[in-house]
Amino acid sequence: MKPGAKSSSPSSSLSSSSAKGNSRMRTTMRMNRMADSQAIDVQITNAQRTQKINRHWLQSVVVELFAELKIETADLGIKLVGAREMARVNWQFLQHEGSTDVITFDHAEPTMGNSRRKELHGELFICVDDAILQAQEFDTDWQSEVVRYTVHGVLHLLGYDDLKPALRREMKREENRLVRRLAGKFSFAQLSRTAKLRA
């Protein structure tokens, strides 16, 4: 399945446990920024064991992405999951079998017409296992795939769509542009490095 199976159905809270006994692997980090009428709230939950994730680094990437898109108000949850959990979410909310790379849940009020938003409210479920598989298929690395899925999901939350060929091409162009911009500012390999604690 292509990135961004989109749904407006509400999902369970990012902080709730989807599988009993897995609370040990769940780590959540939240970043709030309020300044000059800007309200940015990003919550990242790592609920998979395949790869170590530097959540602080991923938050920095998301904040830079918001700046590039001129997003002033955001309430975004990102949940990094394994293939089993993604397959469960995919079936529960979209009635699609199997895992997929990213699922977007848009919790914002619908907008009139085809206008692009400058604020967002939603959740992204990103499958790290799928990122690893697709990285092998497209001769890239899984960290780049995770960043791409994040960009793709945010674009969905801003009103981009990929159901029709013309809209898909437009979205893909913007996705590629944003991934290139982020690659110029960040080393994607740092996603897999844990942040060093300062004394």
Secondary structure, 3 states (H helix, E strand, C coil): CCCCEEECCCCCCCCCCCCCCCHHHCEEEEEEEEECCEEEEEEEEEECCCCCCCHHHHHHHHHHHHHHCCCCEEEEEEEEECHHHHHHHHHHHHCCCCCCCEEEEECCCCCCCCCCCCEEEEEEEEEHHHHHHHHHHCCCCHHHHHHHHHHHHHHHHCCCCCCCHHHHHHHHHHHHHHHHHHHHHCCHHHHHCCCCCCC
